[in-house]
Amino acid sequence: MLRLWIEENKMEKADYPNKMEFYEFQEIIEITPEIKRDISKRVLLGLASPKHLKVRFNNLSSEEIRACLIGSILPKKDAMFYPQKSMWGEIISAEILNVFRKHLIPFYRLRHKEKQNQSMRGEADVVTCYLDENPLIIAFTEVKTKGDIKRNGYYEYKKEMQNAEKELLKDNVPKPEILEYMHKILIDDDKYELLNKFDYAIKNPDSYKKEFHIFMIMEKSRWGEQIIDFFKKSPTELPNLTIDIVLINSLNDLIDETYEIILDIAEDVINDF
């Protein structure tokens, strides 16, 4: 459904430092109830696995399922640092990489968060890979979801981009910490084919290639292209960096609707598995 809703366009090539690439995603149709439902399902399953949901909601009534979702699984709208928005952005970014770039999602990071309203700290927001490439390519992604930056807010964009790059630099090392964490998760999930590839990568850091992505998910009406000029003038230490700009109309409203829809569809989603 994502391809029915948004399209990807590579932005015009310029003299970007370190061979950076820029892509823009924009809506091609007004979002439909079916697409909203698809997005809501993706967000729910990004927060909790089908197995977890089936066990957690076993023998619960519809009202009890809603109460459980609100009380322990879905981030709260009024929580500090707006986790509803940031988690939504992380999940949708991973799904975009999967659908448009054919990235494999080895594990859903937010399924393993320790607190309802707090994402995992100190790690890349999204880690994906090209499993069939030789050498293996592992992509590290930082996501910024902003529906409230003022139009053409150059310095606000600049700050967000700089913060994202700073976080990704932590993974531009021979042995990023997130890979060790993923190794443990893949063992627990019995994903042995993936485990063998990541195990080899950890033991042989020169055996795989790194990609880096910065996703900016923005309210379309508030986007200003000056940030592109900032990157043209600002060399980065990150190799193979791609900037992905996702422009969405009424972004904040869509995020709110997503969580409301989850409350209505969760029972059906569980029964599908």
HULIN-V895736 format. One record per residue. RES is the residue in one small letter. PSI is psi in degrees with one decimal (* if undefined). D_LAST is the distance of its C-alpha to the last C-alpha in Angstrom with 2 decimals. Layout:
res	psi	d_last
RES	PSI	D_LAST
RES	PSI	D_LAST
//
This chain:
res	psi	d_last
m	-26.6	19.15
l	-37.6	21.15
r	-22.2	23.66
l	-21.2	24.25
w	-44.9	25.16
i	157.5	27.16
e	154.8	29.34
e	133.7	30.77
n	128.1	34.52
k	128.7	36.51
m	155.9	39.44
e	133.5	42.96
k	136.0	44.07
a	-172.8	46.78
d	65.4	48.49
y	140.2	45.66
p	150.4	46.41
n	27.6	44.56
k	38.5	43.09
m	150.7	40.58
e	149.5	38.45
f	132.7	37.35
y	146.4	34.53
e	133.2	33.97
f	127.6	30.86
q	154.4	31.61
e	138.6	29.98
i	-13.6	30.88
i	159.6	29.82
e	133.7	29.61
i	134.6	26.10
t	164.9	24.32
p	-35.0	21.92
e	-40.4	19.21
i	-39.9	19.93
k	-39.3	20.01
r	-41.4	16.55
d	-44.7	15.35
i	-43.2	17.41
s	-39.8	16.12
k	-43.2	12.45
r	-41.6	13.89
v	-44.3	16.03
l	-47.3	13.55
l	-16.0	11.46
g	-23.4	14.98
l	-25.5	15.94
a	139.4	13.20
s	155.7	10.50
p	-40.2	6.87
k	-44.4	8.53
h	-45.9	11.44
l	-41.9	10.08
k	-42.0	8.48
v	-44.5	11.89
r	-36.8	13.95
f	6.3	13.04
n	127.3	13.01
n	17.2	15.65
l	148.3	16.57
s	168.9	17.86
s	-41.8	17.15
e	-36.1	20.35
e	-35.3	19.60
i	-44.9	16.35
r	-44.1	18.58
a	-38.4	21.23
c	-42.7	19.11
l	-47.5	17.95
i	-37.8	21.61
g	-22.9	23.05
s	-14.3	21.26
i	-51.8	18.65
l	136.8	19.98
p	150.8	23.43
k	140.1	26.26
k	-37.9	28.18
d	10.8	31.58
a	157.9	31.09
m	140.6	33.56
f	14.1	33.03
y	60.7	30.48
p	-29.1	27.22
q	-44.3	25.14
k	-48.1	26.93
s	-40.3	26.99
m	-39.5	23.33
w	-47.3	22.38
g	-40.4	24.79
e	-44.0	23.59
i	-45.0	19.97
i	-35.8	21.21
s	-44.1	23.78
a	-41.4	21.35
e	-37.3	19.34
i	-43.6	22.74
l	-37.5	23.79
n	-47.2	20.72
v	-43.3	21.04
f	-28.1	24.85
r	-0.6	26.08
k	28.2	23.50
h	144.5	23.24
l	138.1	20.61
i	101.7	19.05
p	-35.8	19.45
f	155.2	18.00
y	105.9	17.36
r	-41.0	20.59
l	-14.8	19.95
r	-17.9	17.17
h	11.5	20.19
k	147.5	22.74
e	-25.4	24.79
k	146.8	25.64
q	-41.4	23.84
n	15.3	26.36
q	123.8	27.39
s	170.7	26.05
m	136.0	27.10
r	151.3	30.78
g	11.2	32.83
e	163.4	30.24
a	142.7	29.25
d	-39.2	26.79
v	135.9	24.71
v	123.6	25.03
t	176.5	23.90
c	161.3	25.37
y	102.5	26.38
l	-32.8	25.35
d	-3.1	27.42
e	151.8	30.56
n	108.3	33.58
p	166.1	34.32
l	137.1	30.94
i	126.1	30.66
i	127.5	29.14
a	129.9	29.00
f	129.4	29.63
t	135.5	29.08
e	137.7	30.50
v	134.0	29.37
k	118.3	31.58
t	112.0	30.24
k	112.4	33.28
g	1.0	33.65
d	8.0	37.00
i	136.1	39.36
k	153.0	42.40
r	134.6	43.05
n	29.0	44.73
g	74.3	44.42
y	-49.5	45.51
y	-28.6	46.00
e	-43.2	42.68
y	-46.3	40.86
k	-44.2	43.06
k	-43.5	42.26
e	-43.4	38.48
m	-41.8	38.77
q	-40.1	41.14
n	-40.0	38.87
a	-44.6	35.94
e	-39.8	38.23
k	-42.0	39.49
e	-40.1	36.05
l	-28.8	35.27
l	-25.8	38.62
k	-23.6	37.36
d	-4.7	35.03
n	56.5	37.84
v	163.5	38.98
p	-38.1	38.79
k	81.1	36.17
p	137.6	34.01
e	-32.9	32.75
i	-28.0	29.17
l	-37.2	28.95
e	-40.6	29.78
y	-44.4	27.08
m	-37.6	24.49
h	-44.6	25.86
k	-41.7	25.01
i	-42.3	21.42
l	-33.9	20.84
i	-47.8	22.33
d	-31.5	20.10
d	2.3	16.94
d	33.4	18.47
k	76.1	18.75
y	-30.6	22.10
e	-47.0	22.88
l	-41.7	22.66
l	-44.2	24.39
n	-39.1	27.29
k	-43.1	27.88
f	-32.4	27.90
d	-43.0	29.96
y	-39.1	32.48
a	-40.3	32.60
i	-41.7	33.36
k	-22.5	36.06
n	78.4	37.45
p	-23.6	37.39
d	0.3	39.36
s	-7.7	36.81
y	162.0	34.46
k	143.6	35.04
k	140.6	34.08
e	152.7	33.19
f	139.5	33.31
h	140.8	31.92
i	117.4	32.83
f	127.6	30.66
m	107.8	32.49
i	116.3	30.33
m	150.6	32.99
e	120.7	33.93
k	-39.5	35.53
s	-12.9	38.59
r	7.0	39.52
w	137.8	39.24
g	138.0	42.50
e	4.2	43.06
q	-26.2	45.65
i	-30.3	43.09
i	-40.1	43.13
d	-35.3	46.88
f	-43.2	46.31
f	-31.0	44.33
k	-34.4	46.94
k	-2.8	49.54
s	97.7	47.60
p	147.2	47.12
t	151.2	44.08
e	-7.0	43.85
l	128.7	40.31
p	155.6	40.10
n	49.3	37.74
l	131.1	36.95
t	131.9	35.07
i	120.9	35.17
d	114.7	32.34
i	120.8	33.25
v	114.5	30.58
l	121.0	32.36
i	132.2	30.55
n	138.9	32.27
s	50.9	31.92
l	-48.7	29.77
n	-39.5	30.08
d	-40.2	29.13
l	-41.5	25.98
i	-44.9	24.90
d	-44.5	25.67
e	-38.1	23.77
t	-48.0	20.63
y	-31.5	20.47
e	-41.7	21.37
i	-37.2	18.63
i	-40.0	16.01
l	-28.9	17.35
d	-27.5	16.78
i	-8.1	13.28
a	-43.7	11.54
e	-41.7	10.63
d	-38.9	9.19
v	-43.9	7.21
i	-41.1	5.72
n	-18.6	5.41
d	-16.8	3.80
f	*	0.00
//
